[in-house]
Amino acid sequence: MPLLLVVRFLLSLVSLAILGYAGYLLYEWYDGTQYVREADGVLVRDRENWMLWLGLALLAFSGLGRFLLLPLLAKPDTDPSRAERSAGTMIKSASGADLYVESLGDRDRPTIVLTHGWSLDSTIWFYAKRDLLRDSRVVTWDLPGLGRSRPASSEGIALPVFAQDLRSVIEWTGAPSVVVVGHSIGGMTIQTLARDMPEFFSERIAGAVLLNTTYTNPLKTMILPRLMQAIRWPLLEPIMRIMIVLQPLVWLGAWQSYLSGSAHLANRLGFGKFVTRSQLDHVTLLSTRNPPANIMRGNLAMFRWDATGALAKVPTPLLVVGGEVDIVTKPEAGATIAQTAPNGRYLPVGGVNHMGFHELSSTYDAEIASFAGTCLLAAASGVPAGQGSPPAGGERLV
């Protein structure tokens, strides 16, 4: 999510400046502004106590600010999201990557494979795993470089490689056909699989669900696209490459930004009006604990990616869900993908942003479950891909 990366980077500089100013005030208080002579003739430092109290307050904010900001940024929780894992396993991908995979539910059930967005990991499917598990087997995995998955090399953080990895996960499931669901770069990975391996896609994918994603370089389909493309070469790419080299320092800064709450402030821009405190903290935690160098490599890879018309090659039923206030991938991007697919349908969701599948999980998951059930039933009945109608649904949700 390059846009949020820029905002988070700027806010992290502000957070570090606050920490630095706190240190300056405390040092100045300790050092004293001048020496004064007491009645007994002894020289003592003349300290201004406002420096002490303001310095301590800013220092406390730098380490505990998230507890102050979270209640201001998001709603109270009724169903808290948690970065939990189930019992998983490591598999070797055809790309050479070591992939962390979790499989929940009976292997004889219809299988849904979930691919998360960039800078996150598979724990972000906290709600989806629970909701979809009622009728299906749910398989999640960490993209290489994030969570517990490891790429074969730094060149392994690229969309064509991710498509190979997704194919390896699908083959590992042992299911004759699956429904694939992808958020953001997860949806881009699914489109890359269709572009690069259309025969495999047509044979093994009973249906595809793309959540808040795009079909090309995301700088072209986010808000302020001209500005973002204009600053790509002189600003974005150099900053990202510097952050790769300076990963240890960047990581320390990221954790300080998380503790102060400035990272939460940046990530709040990716949510709409429904976000709760645990959801915002969950996303911010994942984008903090994942290696910054890998996150930067993934962003650079997205700048060089395009899969325009990839799903026009395959008859697989397609459901594209977009947030009406998504600033990272504007709704028009999702609508374009659905329009170019022979069996595509676009479903806009009101009031949600780029992380809509997380903040309004019940709505998203109900649509995914209904679509997947229809597609997998058709596949089990031997209906060729594309001959069944995509599940009907409302023009707009919420």
Disulfide bonds with the S-S distance in Angstrom:
none
